[in-house]
Amino acid sequence: MNARAANRQFPWPLHRRAQITLDDRDRARIATQYGSCVRSGAFLPPAARFGSDIASGYLDAPMAVLEDHRAIDLMPQESVPLYEYRSYGLARAGDVFVLSRERLPAYECYVDQVLGLASPHVLQVDRGNPGAPDALANACRRDAKALDRLCEVAANAGGFNILPYLSSGHSWLLAADIARRTGVPVRACCPPPKLARRVNDKLWFSTQVRQLLGIQALPPTFSVFGPAAAAVYMRKLSRKHSRVVVKLPSSAGSMGNIAFDAGNVRQTSVGALKALLLQQLEAVGWTGRYPILVGVWETGALSSPSVQMWLPESLHAAPIIEGLFDQTLEGERQQFIGATSLALPDRLQSRILYEATMIASLVQRLGYVGRLSLDALIVGEDFSSADLHWIECNGRWGGVSIPMTLAARLGVDLQAHNCVIVQRPVAGLALPDFDVLIEQLGSSIYRPGAKEGVVFTEPVGPGERGVSFFAVAASTSRSQELALEVIDQITALATTPHQVEAMQ
């Protein structure tokens, strides 16, 4: 098929959860805020830098899938390759999956033979120094054989797509190289890099929410440009709230969150608080870049909803809501460890989906294409009188969207099928090889057509970063029960370092 004549909107099946129609007043508000963003000069058309053959979007053609966490703030660089297999289940037959770490045939065989999803071509490249790895896309550009292979696939198909975990200039430059060498159209299934940086910035996001929805749609949030100013705002917030937080605006997930007890803040001088804050910031890997975010750390939330969306090119369709999930957060920094499907009272659910569509419509108008999720907190005594506070926007793939999309490829609707997503660390445990694990779990493993089972979304085994799967069953309670059973089975199969030493 020649991709010049084919422009299917989506690489995979999508489950449209709701159809939201914005009223004229809110459309006008979005248009006004769009104009303000454009006048800021921050949103140049991608063609101005990467060439006229490159654009955000999707062609009905093969794609290169790159799960590269190198550009995430505070990410330990030596851990970056461990994430690469996370999006393996997104790659289709005929696609190219780019990898720099060692291949794991057992996991690839599991996806192909157990899940029944045809395997992509795996393209291995060298990132160079493990302590400071090159970008995965740049490694493709430096490797003549790898670039030749990508160009060959693109030329044979008449078009090509680049699907990165997170949009970056490196991915767009790779797309430009392929387009220039082959003369076929290439699309980036992601927003332009500068827009991606804005969308993932918690302070930029809070500004857009404030302008679109009003100050009541956010927890108290301040942008500060120095540690002394941060200390002053922390003390101010501590007078009315039980917890305050400092966040690094561009960090992913919980890595850049530092929470403080308000009582301790009130009892600490501004000078001492400034010193403590600097110490804590340096401990998490802060590089000295301002502004930082100071806000209220809302505890005891009724729910931590995440709206999962796909944003097509604006000319084709409005933002698509694929799912509404309740995130499971753990620990001082509220680390994501899983999610379940979420059903809220009608009025509250309609509100969260409507407001999410407003936010998504703005970034889509700015040129955003691809995967997007919007996270919020529902706070209050009960759902009937609760407040809805928007927390952050994730302009990248994540711990809910990857399982949701893999499930869709298997014909499973994660929301409708009462599934449970699990993402657990396994510190201190030595896990068996993945093929041994799959064999031992036996009937707990999901197979196409089965009524229940678990699906692993990335490899589990020696040296891997944890246990990630989703459980499918007839009810949410059974999915949760099954997930706990599998975690117990995996723990029983594992050995501690002490046991390993005893066996040697």
N, C-alpha and C positions, 0 to 999 in steps of 0.2 A: 504494500500500500504506500502511495506517495503522500507524505505528511503535509505537503503544500496544500493539498486539496481536502485534508481531513483535520478537523480541529475539535475533537471530542473534548469535553470540558474537564473530565476527571480521570485520573489513572486507575481508580478502583471504584467498586460499588459504594455509594453513599446512602445512608439512611437519613432522610430529611425528617427531623423531629417536629418542626413547627414552621408554619408559614406566617411571618410577621409583616404587617403592613404599617408603615410609619405614617403618622398624620402630617398634614401640610406644615403645621407649626414646627414640628420637630425636624422635618426636612429642611426648612428654612434655617433652623439653628445649626444643622450640620453644614449647610452651605456657607454660613457665616464663619464658622470655625475653620472650615476648609480654606477659605480665603485668607484668614489670619495665618494659617500654617504656610501657605504658599508665599505670602508676602515676607515671611521670615527668611526666605531664600534657601531653606534647608532641603528642598525636594526637587532636585534637578532631574529631568528625564534620563533614564539609564543610557539612552542612545548617545547622549552627550559625552559619555565616558567610554562605553563599551562597544559602540557601533550600532548601525541601524538594523542589522540582522538579529539582534539580541533583544528580548523583551521578557517581562514576567508573563507566565501563562503556561499552557500545556498543549502540546500537539499529540495527535494519536500516533505515537512513534515510541521507540525504545527510550529508556532513560538510564542515566548513571546515578546510582544511589550512593551518597557519601554521608556517613554518620561521623562528623568531626566536631569534637568538643574543645578543640584547641583554643578557640577565641572566647570561651566562657570565662568571665572574671573569677578568680580564686580557684580555678580548676587546677589541681596538681598535674603538671604536664606529663609526668611519667605514667599517669593513669589514663591519659587520653585514649590510647589504643584499645583499652578494655571496653570502651563503649561502642566500638565500631560495628559489632555484630547486632546491636540492638535493633537496627532497621532492616535486617536481612529479610524479615518476613514481608517487607513492603515491595521488595524487588520481584518482578515477574519474569516468566520465561521470555528470553530475548533481551532482557535488561542487562546492565553491567553493574555489578556490586563491587565497589572499590574497598580494598582492605590493605592495611599495612602490617597488621599483626600476623601471627602464625594462623594458618587455616585450621579449622576444627571440622573434619569430615563427619564426625558423629552428629554434630548439630545440623549441618547442611543436609545430611541424610534424613534426619528427623523431620525437617521441614518438607523435604521432597517426598519421602516415602510414608511417613506416619501421618502428616497433615495433608499430603496429597497436593502440595503446591509445587508446580514445576520450577526447577532451579534456574537462577540467573547464571550468567557467565561471571566468574569471580576474577577480578583483576587485581593482582598484588603489586604494590609499589613500596618504595623505601622512603620513609620520612626523614631519615638521617638521625641526628643526635636524639636519643630517647628522652634526655632531660629537657630538650628544647625542640620538639618535633616540628617539622615543616607542616604546613597546611596540607591536607590530603589532596585537595584540588591542585595545589602547586606541585606536589610530588608527581601527579599525573602529567603536568606540563613539562617537568624536567626530564621525565622518562620517555625517551623517543618511542620505544616499543608500546608503552601504555597509551601514549597519545595517538599513535598509528592505529591501535586497536579501536579506540573510541571513534576516531574518524571513519574507520572502515564500517563500523556499525551504523553510524550516522548517514554515511553516503549510501549504503545499501538500502536504508529505510526511507531516504529522502527527507529526513528530519531527525531531530534529537531533542532530548530534555535533560536538564541537570536538576536532580532533586537533592539538595543539601539538608542536613539536620537544621542548620542555621545559615541564613543568607550571609555571604561575605564577598568581598571584592575578589578573592581567589577563585570562588566558584564561578563568578561572572566572567572573569578573565579566561578560565578554562572554556566556558561556553563560547566566548569570542574567538578563541583559537580554533575550536572545532568548526565554527561557522565560516571563518576565513579560509581554512584549508579545504573545506568540502564544498562550499557554496550552497549549502542547504540551510533552511531556517533552524534555529536552535532556541529553545525556550528555557527559562529558569523557573522552576515550580516553587517560587518564593518571591518575596518582595525585593525591590532594589536594596542594596546594602545599607545605604544611609537611612532609609525608612525603617529597616529592620532594627538598626541601633536605636532609633527614636522609640519605636513601639515597645522594645524590651527595657526601656529606661523607666523606672518606677516614678520618677519625678515628672517626666514628660507625660506619662500616662495620667498621673493625678491632675495635671493641668488640663488635659483634654476632658476628663470626667467632670471636673469643676465647671468648665465652660458649657458642656453639653447638658449636664444633669443637675448642677448646683452643688454647693459646698456640703449639703447634707448627705450626698452620695458617697462621701469619703469619711474615714476616720480622720481626726485632726492630723494634718500632715504639713511639714515645713521643709523648705529647701534651705540649707545653711552652707556657708562657705568657709567655716573655720571651726576649730575645736572649742574655742571659747564661746562662740555663738551657739554651738550645739549644746554645750553645758547649760547655758542660760535657758534655752528652749526646753531642755529636759527637766530642769527644775520647775519651770512654769507649768508644764504638763503634769508633773508629779503631784501638784496640789489638788487636782480633780480626778486623777485616774490612778489605778492600782499598779499599772505597769507601763513603762515607756520603752521605745525601741529606736535603735539607730540602724539604718539599712544602707548598704552600698547599692546605689540605684540600678546598676547594670549587672549585678550578680544574679545567677540563676537559682531558683528554688530558695532554700533556706541558708545557703552558704554565707551570705553577707548580712544576716540578721543578728543583732546583738541586743538582747532584752535586759532590762534593768528593773528591779523592784523599786516602786515609787517611794516607799518608806526610806530605803537606803539613799535614794537620790536626794530626798528632802534634807537628810541629815549630813550631806556631804557638801563642802564649800564648792564654789564654782571652780576655783583653782585645782582642788583635789579631783573634782569630777572630770575636768579637762584632762588631767594626767591619766586618770583611770580609763577614760574613753580612748585616748591615743594608744594606750597599752593594749586594750582589747582590739582596736582596729588593726594594729600591727600584727596581733596574734592570728587574725584570720587572713592575713596576706594583703591588707590594704596597701596601695601604692602611693598614697598621698594625694589622690585626685579628688577635687571638689566639683560640684556640691555633693553633700551627703543628705540623706533623708532622716529627719527626726519626727517621730510620730507616737501615737498611742498604740500599745500592744493590747489588742482586745482579747480578753480571756473569756472562757466559758461560752463560746459561740454555739448557737443552736445547730449550725451547719456551716461547712466550708465548701460551698458549691463552685464547680468549675464548668463553664459553658464551652463545649467543644464545637468548633466551627471550621468550615472550609470557605475561603473567599475566592470565588471565580473572578475572571476578568470582568470589570464593571459592565462592559457592553453585553455580557452574556446573561448574568443572573445576579440577584441580590445575595447577601451573605447567607450561607446555609448552616442552620443549627443541626448538628448531628447528635448531640447528646448533652445531658445535664447530669453531672456526677457529684457525689459527696466525697470530698477528699478526706483520707485518714492521715492526720498529722500527729507527730510524736516528738516529745522532748522539748528542751528549752528553746530551740530554734524552730520548732514546728516543722520538722523534716517530713516530707511526703513519704509514706510507706504503703500507700494503696488507695483504692477508691471503690465505691459501689454506686449503682444507679440510684438516682434521687427523684422522688416524687414529692412535690411541695403542695400546700393548699393552692387551689386554682388561682386566686388573686395574686399571691406572692410569686407563683411560678410564671404567670403572665407578665408580671412586672420585671422579673429578672431576665426573661427572654427578650422583652421589648427593649430594655435598657442595653442589653448586650448587642442587640441589632443596631441600636443607635451608634454605639462606640465602633462596632465593626464597619458600619457604613461609612464613617468618617475615614478610617484608615484605608478602606477599600477605595474610596474616592481619591485618596492620596497616591494610589498605585499599588496597594497591597494585594498580593495574590498568594494563595496557599493556606497552609495550616495555621490556625490561630486558636488560642484558648484564653478565656477571661475568668479570673479568679476573684471571688468575693467572700465576705463573711456575713452571715445572718445573725444578728445580735439582739438580745432582748429577753424578756421573761418567757414569751411563747411566740409561736409563729403568727398568731393573729395580730400582734402589735409590734412585730419585730422590725428593726431597721436593716436595710440592705446597704452594705458598704463595699465598694469596689476596691480591690487591693492591688492587682497587677495584671498585666497583659503578657502572655507568652507568645512571642512571634517566632515560634520554632516548634519542632516536634517534641513530645514529652511522654511522661509516664502513663498518661491516659490515652492520648491520641494514637500512639503506636499500637497498644493492645486493641483499641477500638477498630482501627483500620485493618489489622491482621484478622480480627474476628469477622469483619465484613467480607474479607476475601474467602473465609471459610463458610460464609452464608449464615453467620451468627450475628444477631443484633445485640450488642453488649447490654444496652439499656433494656430492651424488651425481654431478654432472656435472664434477667436477674443475676447477672454475673458479678463476680468480685475480682478486683485487680489487686495483686500482691507484689510488693517490691521491698524485700527485706535484706539487710546486710547479714553476713555470716562470719563476723569477726571471731577469731579463735577456733574455728572449725575447719578441719581438712576434709573437703568433700570428695567423693569418688568421681571418676571420669563420667562424662555425660552419658555415654552409652550404657554404662553400668547402672547409673541412676534411672534411666528410662526403663531398663529391663526390670529393675527391682520394684518400681512403682506400678508396673503391670496395668491392672484395670483402672487405675486412677488417671491414666493418660487419656486425654480426649482424642478420639478419632472421628473423622467425618461421618455423620449419621448417628453418632452416639447421643444418648440423652444427657450424659454428664461426663465430666472429666476436666483435667487442667491442660492448658496450652502454655508451653514455655516460650516467652518472647525474646529470650536471649540465652546463651549457653550458661550452664551451671556446672561447676567443677573446680579442680585445683587452679588457684590463681585468678579465678573470676571474681567479679566485684560483688556478687550477692545472688539472691534467688528472686527471679521475676517471672510471674506467670499470671494467667487469669483462669478462674474456675467457672465452669458452665454447669448449671443444674436447673431443676424445675422450679426452684424458689430461691430467694435471696438467702434464707436461713440455711438451706441445704448447700448453697454455694459457699457460704461462710464455713459451714461444718467441713465440707470437702477441702477447702483451703487449709484449715487447721490440721486436718488429717495428713495432708501432703507435707506440710511444714514439719509435723512430728515424724513422719517417715524419713524425710531428708535428714533431720537432726539425728535420728537413730542410725542412719547409714554413715554419718560423718564420724570422724575421730578428732579428738583434741590434740594439740601439739604434744602434750604429755604422753598420750597414748601412742602417738607415732614414735616418740623417742623410746618408749618401752619395747616396741616391736622391733627396733633396729638392733 
